Amino acid sequence: MTNNKTLRALSLAPAMLALTLLSGCFDDDDDSEDVIVVPSATPTPTPAPTNANFDVTPCLEQAIPGTGFTVAEAVVPDTLTLNFAAGAGFPNGRLLQDPVIDVTLAVIFLDLSVHSPAALATLPLNPSENDVAFPDSFPFLAAAQGSPPIAAPGGASFTFRTDDPSTYVRVDRMGMPAVSTALIGTDRKTAYNDASPADDVAGKFVPDLSAQLTGLTNALADDLTDAGLTPCAKPA
C-alpha cells in the first residue's frame, strides 16, 4: 500500500509543477515585472486665427498703370469703357485672351507700386492660352467643341437686333469683371442687378463695395503675404 501511495504522488508531481509555473505567469501581484508605459504624443495646438483689420482706402485710391484712373474710378460706375484712341485690351475694352478676372483681382488686392496688374495672371494657376486658337475674323471665337465636333458657323447665321434699348429687361449686369461677383454681397446682388450705372455714380453701392473688399482683405491678406505678394491695404 505504501508503495502505491508513493507511486501515485510521484505521478502527480509533474502536473503540480506545471500548475505552479502557470500560476506564476498569471500572478497580477508579481512586483518583479517591469511595466513599460508608452507616453501619448502631445497634440499640436491649432493656431488661433488672426483677426487683423485692414484699411482698403489705399487700394481704392491707387492708380492703375497706363489707364489714367484709379481703382475706385474703374469700378464705380460698373462699366467697361472703350477708348478708340487708346490701345485695345483690358481695361480699355477687352480681348478674348485677356485674363480679366486675374487683372481685376490684382488691382483691388495688390500694391500696384510693387506689382503689375498682371501679377496674378502670371501665376501657374490657369491655362496660359485657349486650347484652340482664336480666328482673326468674325465671330473671332474658336469653333465649339463637342462629340462629334460642331462645325464652325463662319458668322453667316448671326442676326443683330436693332430694337430700342427700352424693349429689353436687365436681368444681370457686369461691366468690370469680378466687381458684381466678388464685391457685392449675396443679399444685395438682386438690388445691384436691378440698378444702373447712374446709381453707381450716385454712390448707392459704395458702402457695399468697401465693406465687401474689407472683409475679403481681412481674410486673404495673410495668404497674399505668404505667397510673396504685397497687399495694397494697410493695417487699420
Secondary structure, DSSP 8 states (H G I E B T S, - for coil): -HHHHHHHHHHHHHHHHHHHHHHHHT-TT-TTS--------------------EE-HHHHHSB-TTTSSBHHHHHSS------TTS-SBTTBS--TT--HHHHHHHHHHB-TTTS-TTTTTTSTTS-SS-SS---SSTT-S-----SS-----TTTT-------GGG---S---SSTTHHHHHS-GGGHHHHHHS-HHHHHTTTTHHHHHHHHHHHHHHHHHHHHHTT--BS-EE-
